[in-house]
Amino acid sequence: MTPIPSRSRSWTSVLTVPFAVLLMLFEEYLWGWLKSLMARLGRLASIARIEAVIVALPPKAAAVVFLLPALLILPVKLAAVWAIASGHFLFGLVVLVTAKLAATALFARLYTLCRPALMTFGWFVWLHDIILRAKNWAHARLESWAAWRQAKALIATLRARWFPHRKEEQAS
């Protein structure tokens, strides 16, 4: 494999780093926030009872429950696309983003609850490992780019300035 010339690598960075930054920000901050929100909701007595039932499910039932957010959001996504295609762009976009956030939050919580049962399936362990390796590879690749490191430093500076009370959380 021939090395990428520095000029094309810099153009690649200019084109891909902003997208990667947004994707990683979503992954690291929004996912964490949604997971935390759902954990707080899990402290409500009625939700805690439902979660206890989910945790106790046998592996096959846990797999079905784990896949529910993907199935539940599909009709909402189709309705949002229909609204956008019908000229209701803003409404469709708001529905799509709201549904995606809700499904992601539910998925994050169900992942936490169902993971032990799902890890009994060889195919899930295999897929889980592939996803983690891909994520680690992407993080390592991003860390090798100066533009990414500069963006991370800028984000850390902005977070420290805008959210000084969150320093304890950032350290952990």
C-alpha positions as CSV (number, residue, x, y, z in Angstrom):
1,M,0.0,0.0,0.0
2,T,1.4,3.4,-0.9
3,P,1.4,6.1,1.6
4,I,-1.0,9.0,1.1
5,P,0.7,12.2,0.1
6,S,0.5,14.8,2.8
7,R,-1.4,17.2,0.6
8,S,-4.2,14.7,-0.1
9,R,-4.2,13.7,3.6
10,S,-4.7,17.4,4.6
11,W,-7.7,17.6,2.1
12,T,-9.0,14.4,3.5
13,S,-8.7,15.8,7.0
14,V,-10.5,19.0,6.0
15,L,-13.3,17.0,4.5
16,T,-13.7,14.3,7.0
17,V,-12.7,15.7,10.4
18,P,-15.7,18.0,10.8
19,F,-18.0,15.1,10.1
20,A,-16.1,12.8,12.4
21,V,-16.1,15.5,15.1
22,L,-19.9,15.7,14.9
23,L,-20.3,11.9,14.9
24,M,-18.0,11.5,17.9
25,L,-19.6,14.3,19.7
26,F,-23.0,12.7,19.2
27,E,-21.6,9.4,20.3
28,E,-19.8,10.6,23.4
29,Y,-22.1,13.4,24.7
30,L,-25.6,12.7,23.4
31,W,-25.4,9.0,23.9
32,G,-24.1,9.5,27.5
33,W,-26.7,12.1,28.2
34,L,-29.6,10.0,26.9
35,K,-28.3,7.0,28.8
36,S,-28.1,9.0,32.0
37,L,-31.6,10.4,31.4
38,M,-33.0,6.9,31.0
39,A,-31.2,5.7,34.1
40,R,-32.8,8.5,36.1
41,L,-36.2,7.6,34.7
42,G,-35.4,4.0,35.8
43,R,-35.5,5.2,39.4
44,L,-39.2,5.8,39.1
45,A,-41.0,2.9,40.8
46,S,-43.1,1.8,37.9
47,I,-40.2,2.0,35.4
48,A,-38.0,0.2,37.9
49,R,-40.5,-2.7,38.0
50,I,-40.5,-2.9,34.2
51,E,-36.7,-2.8,34.1
52,A,-36.5,-5.6,36.7
53,V,-38.7,-7.8,34.5
54,I,-36.4,-7.0,31.5
55,V,-33.2,-7.8,33.4
56,A,-34.7,-11.2,34.4
57,L,-35.7,-12.1,30.8
58,P,-34.2,-15.2,29.2
59,P,-31.8,-14.4,26.4
60,K,-34.2,-14.9,23.5
61,A,-36.8,-12.7,25.1
62,A,-34.1,-10.1,25.9
63,A,-33.1,-10.1,22.2
64,V,-36.7,-9.4,21.2
65,V,-37.0,-6.6,23.7
66,F,-33.6,-5.2,22.6
67,L,-34.8,-5.0,19.0
68,L,-38.1,-3.2,19.9
69,P,-36.9,0.4,19.4
70,A,-35.8,-0.4,15.9
71,L,-39.2,-1.9,15.1
72,L,-41.2,0.9,16.9
73,I,-39.4,3.7,15.2
74,L,-39.8,2.4,11.6
75,P,-43.5,3.6,11.2
76,V,-42.6,7.0,12.7
77,K,-39.6,7.4,10.3
78,L,-41.9,6.5,7.4
79,A,-44.5,9.0,8.5
80,A,-41.8,11.7,8.9
81,V,-40.5,10.9,5.3
82,W,-44.0,11.1,4.0
83,A,-44.5,14.5,5.7
84,I,-41.3,15.8,4.2
85,A,-42.2,14.5,0.8
86,S,-45.7,16.1,1.1
87,G,-44.1,19.5,1.6
88,H,-44.1,19.6,5.4
89,F,-40.3,19.6,5.7
90,L,-40.0,21.2,9.2
91,F,-42.7,19.1,10.8
92,G,-41.2,15.9,9.2
93,L,-37.7,16.8,10.4
94,V,-38.9,17.6,13.9
95,V,-40.8,14.3,14.1
96,L,-37.8,12.4,12.7
97,V,-35.3,13.9,15.1
98,T,-37.5,13.5,18.1
99,A,-38.3,9.9,17.3
100,K,-34.6,9.2,16.6
101,L,-33.7,10.7,20.0
102,A,-36.4,8.8,21.8
103,A,-35.4,5.5,20.1
104,T,-31.8,6.1,20.8
105,A,-32.5,6.8,24.5
106,L,-34.6,3.6,24.8
107,F,-32.0,1.6,22.9
108,A,-29.2,2.8,25.2
109,R,-31.2,1.8,28.3
110,L,-32.2,-1.5,26.8
111,Y,-28.6,-2.2,25.8
112,T,-27.6,-1.7,29.5
113,L,-30.4,-3.9,30.7
114,C,-30.2,-6.7,28.1
115,R,-26.4,-6.8,27.6
116,P,-25.7,-9.7,30.1
117,A,-28.4,-11.9,28.5
118,L,-27.4,-10.9,24.9
119,M,-23.7,-11.8,25.7
120,T,-24.8,-15.4,25.9
121,F,-25.3,-15.4,22.1
122,G,-22.2,-16.1,20.1
123,W,-23.4,-14.0,17.2
124,F,-24.0,-11.0,19.6
125,V,-20.6,-11.3,21.1
126,W,-19.1,-11.5,17.6
127,L,-21.0,-8.4,16.4
128,H,-20.3,-6.6,19.7
129,D,-16.6,-7.2,19.3
130,I,-16.6,-6.1,15.7
131,I,-18.4,-2.8,16.6
132,L,-16.0,-2.1,19.5
133,R,-12.9,-2.8,17.3
134,A,-14.3,-0.5,14.6
135,K,-15.0,2.2,17.2
136,N,-11.5,1.8,18.6
137,W,-10.0,1.9,15.2
138,A,-11.9,5.1,14.3
139,H,-10.9,6.7,17.6
140,A,-7.2,5.8,16.9
141,R,-7.5,7.1,13.4
142,L,-9.0,10.4,14.5
143,E,-6.4,10.8,17.3
144,S,-3.7,10.6,14.6
145,W,-5.1,13.7,12.9
146,A,-3.8,17.1,14.1
147,A,-7.2,18.7,13.1
148,W,-9.0,16.3,15.4
149,R,-6.7,17.0,18.3
150,Q,-7.2,20.7,17.8
151,A,-11.0,20.3,17.6
152,K,-10.9,18.3,20.8
153,A,-8.8,20.9,22.6
154,L,-11.2,23.6,21.4
155,I,-14.2,21.7,22.6
156,A,-12.6,21.1,26.0
157,T,-11.9,24.8,26.3
158,L,-15.5,25.7,25.3
159,R,-16.9,23.2,27.7
160,A,-14.8,24.4,30.5
161,R,-15.8,28.0,29.8
162,W,-19.6,27.3,29.3
163,F,-20.0,24.5,31.8
164,P,-17.5,25.2,34.6
165,H,-19.7,23.2,37.1
166,R,-19.2,20.0,35.1
167,K,-15.4,19.8,35.7
168,E,-15.9,16.9,38.1
169,E,-17.8,14.9,35.5
170,Q,-15.2,15.6,32.8
171,A,-12.4,14.2,35.0
172,S,-14.1,10.9,35.4
